[in-house]
Amino acid sequence: MASREEKSLFSDEGAEVVAEKTPTEPKDVQQRMNVESPMWLQRESTRASVHEPHLPVSCASGLSTSSRWRSAASLRSEDKQTPTLSECSRTLTPVPATHRLDAVNVAVVDSNPRTAMLQRCGHQAAANYHTSLEFVSNAVETKKVDATYESDEDIDIHSLGERLTDVLESSLRGAASVSQRGEANNTLGRAAFHIFKGNVGAGVFLLSTYYKDAGYGVGFLLVFLLGVLMIDCALALVRSKQKIDLLIVRTYPAVVGHILGSTLMHFTNFSLIFTQFGFCVVYIQYASSMFTALLSATQFYQLLVFLSVLMVMPMSLFSHNMRMLAYASMIAAVFVALVLAGAVGEELDYLSTRGVSQGTVFFEPTMRILVFISGHMFSLEGIGVVLPVENSMAAEDRPQFSTLVKYTLASIVTIYVVFGLLGYLAFGEALQTSVVLAIPPSTTRTMLQVLLGLSLIFSYPIQFLPAIQLVDRALGISVHKEPWNAYIVRAVLNIFFGALAASIGADTINVFASFLGAFTGVHLMITMPVLLALFTDRVLKCAQEDAEISFCDYVNFFFTLPDTIVECRWYLYLFIAMLVWIGGTYYTFDSVFG
């Protein structure tokens, strides 16, 4: 805390935060204030934009005793500041929110108001990759940063600044949005583009293969209903975040932790890291299968997996280099667009000359329809990119963001339906692992195979980064301070992913992708947003009343039916999620071992 004469002035739409002791307070109270101080939670809606410079960390009272947060203002170099350690960077770490039963005491560990960090006494909160930052060393203030350090330092995702703060960390596909880094606030058009790009990836080329488990008639209906469900859940996630309305509750896990508690926040983190590493396995497996088919050498699949690992290894070792990721993201996006256009052209040409394939059916009466659903969830898991894009919006555009999400996701679902149906109707039983491999041998097919394989290689480090950041934090490793330890961890993980891809074979790509959708993707896409929709209003109401929330309160909230029939849909969504989770996981295993 500052002394009586010191004042800390921050730019927050003209508001001043004055760190001053009240002269009339008793001496023992004044002494206590030197040790303990509550912290104001700054409302996100009070700022014109989260991108404004000198983003303050406010200090005053929160919603309740148990909803306080510890924070540290980021330090800026007096001589030179790197692009990644921008003015907008700051350290923000929430301690347990309103549902916790224990009391919170906040202690000041630094008397300088510019670097004061509020910490909770008697409680050591685990570092959370999505809501916390490593404290920036004081040496930054006294040492110039050279150009080489700028590009190769151990970058915490949050230190990228508000323009990209969350895109890599919480998006299952949105890491491709690295190009946002230098941008100011997203316009509506740019936001729609980033949501679109975050949802349309290499998984789209697997969609046609799943129609063999449902048929084109039922499959079309299921994807339509699944799209409606996905849009509803994405909007529920956005509404929960906006109702919380705190600058430090901005990512998917942070929203879950604030409303549902640390256990489900950790479960969300687990789902994210499991899914991201699962993507890495799928991408190695997928790229190797493309090159195997290109060379017509199935016996060399394991060798090509090894070569694929060698290609992705250098990029993953330096995945903290944002410039490299930006180029890789751009190349991968261009290649995916070219393959998508080429595949659609081949499908239309095949249908116009040969008609609908003989192996297609309207409905396939089998429980493997759950594999169809979970496989599409693998491709529709881009819900994680919604909050990062919303965070980058200007304040005046945010009221329209929900409408933008609705129509953008609807267009994505439409593309998925059209592309999946075209591939199934054109090639039918010829579909095995990818629509590209079902195209008859030709120069076009060869080009598409090469482009798709390369796009998967260049996309690999983008999928690798969010999860490896979590691993680094769990192991206490810094790429800049302990580079060799970090490189060893990355090398071991890459070798493990390669060994797993080689062992499960080239013929199980769509099955493994379906497993990811059923095992963890369904929780990110449906379960967590549904629970947020059910609990957000009630938890925030208790917070306003300064009431603690126990586990029994959550149980009562869950079994208290909503006031309207429409709100009961969340229970139906939850039932579908549990069905896909259990049934989809079982039938994907049955596809391999049955």
Secondary structure, 3 states (H helix, E strand, C coil): CCCCCCCCCCCECCECCCCCCCCCCCHHHHHHHCCECCCCCCEHHHCCCCCCCCCCCCCCCCCCHHHCEEEECCCCCCCCCCCCCCCCCCEEEECCCCCCCCCCCEEECCCCCCCCEEEECCCCCCCCCCCCCCCCCCHHHHCCCCHHHHHHCCCCHHHHCCCCCCHHHHCCCHHHHHHHHHCCCECHHHHHHHHHHHHCCHHHHHHHHHHHHCCHHHHHHHHHHHHHHHHHHHHHHHHHHHHHCECCCCCHHHHHHHHHCHHHHHHHHHHHHHHHHHHHHHHHHHHHHHHHHHHCCHHHHHHHHHHHHHHHHHHHHCCCCHHHHHHHHHHHHHHHHHHHHHHHHHHHHHHHHHCCCCCCCCCCCCCCHHHHHHHHHHHCCHHHHHHHHHHCECHHHHHHHHHHHHHHHHHHHHHHHHHHHHHHHHHHHHCCCCHHHHCCCCHHHHHHHHHHHHHHHHHHHHHHHHHHHHHHHHHCCCCCCCHHHHHHHHHHHHHHHHHHHHHHCHHHHHHHHHHHHHHHHHHHHHHHHHHHHHHHHHHHHHHHCCCCCCHHHHHHHHHCCCCCCHHHHHHHHHHHHHHHHHHHHHHHHHHHHC
